[in-house]
Amino acid sequence: MCSSDLLVYIYVASVAPVWILLQPRDYLNSFLLYAMMIGAFIGIFIYRPSIQLPAITGFKTTGGYLFPMLFVTVACGAISGFHSLVSSGTTSKQLDTEKDAKMIGYGSMLIEGALAVVSLITAAYLTQAQYAEFASPTLIFANGVATFMSSFGIPFDTGQTFVALAVSAFALTSLDTATRIGRFVFQEFFTNVDEQTGEIKGSIVSNMHVATAITVAFGGALGLTGYARVWPIFGSANQLLAALALLTVAVWLKKQGKNNKMIIIPMVFMFSVTILALILLIYNNAKALGSTGNPILMVVASALLVLAVVLVMRASKRLRE
């Protein structure tokens, strides 16, 4: 699928009703995901791969310092702000009953954590020389899972094709869901509700199609700059969202008169990690601005840094009240 076709697809998918495309497609894709994970786990226990990559090579790596970069790289399998938006924007609308929320929310993150472990094993069982031969993380993952599944009779080529299909389908679900969430954010930001009459007032930007077009345009522009350039900012933005979600829960618990210390501790850690990661990202790009530095990343990182500082100040004020 070329980039223009992909942009058209995510536009249509993000404005169409959930029950027409998103829900049935996600339901069908879940079978691909579960089949892939079951095959991977069985294959790992039979193949019994040995870990080849060293556990640590130093505090400073080619990707930056181990702290805080480790905590903004291992995101979805650990803590993810994007998932907090998905759970409130799309998942909540598909629950049969409210009592299913805990099982689905907590269970899905456990499954994602298990998938993260499988992903680590597919890379860690390779030597440094073998690791360097692969062109992309997707190819490493597909090759590893296919190798593991070949231990119980699945042909390697068949397994590799199946895993690549599952990963591609899974990526598409994230793309259009992210676009839908972006549309929600634009609409809510530019929509006001009259507290007296309850009347909803919005501008042209709050229109569903306009908000979606803006989201697709910005996303497409960032995507066309290259995966390697976008990825460094993704982790920081994702973890900033996680800190914001924790802040929201902490304030809500305090207003309810309940203990929120178990929320405040990870929230403080996430804000610290995010702010330091953004500072390092801005510094590294500013230092290499004449050569490999990316001015777009600098601008986005600076905006996120300002947002993070404002959120910290507002959080301190709210939690002291």
Secondary structure as UniProt FT lines:
FT   HELIX           3..15
FT   TURN            18..21
FT   HELIX           22..47
FT   STRAND          60..61
FT   TURN            62..63
FT   STRAND          64..65
FT   HELIX           66..73
FT   TURN            76..78
FT   HELIX           81..89
FT   HELIX           91..94
FT   TURN            98..99
FT   HELIX           100..124
FT   HELIX           128..133
FT   HELIX           137..149
FT   HELIX           150..152
FT   HELIX           156..189
FT   STRAND          191..193
FT   TURN            195..197
FT   STRAND          200..202
FT   HELIX           204..206
FT   HELIX           208..224
FT   HELIX           227..255
FT   TURN            256..257
FT   HELIX           261..287
FT   TURN            288..292
FT   HELIX           295..320
//
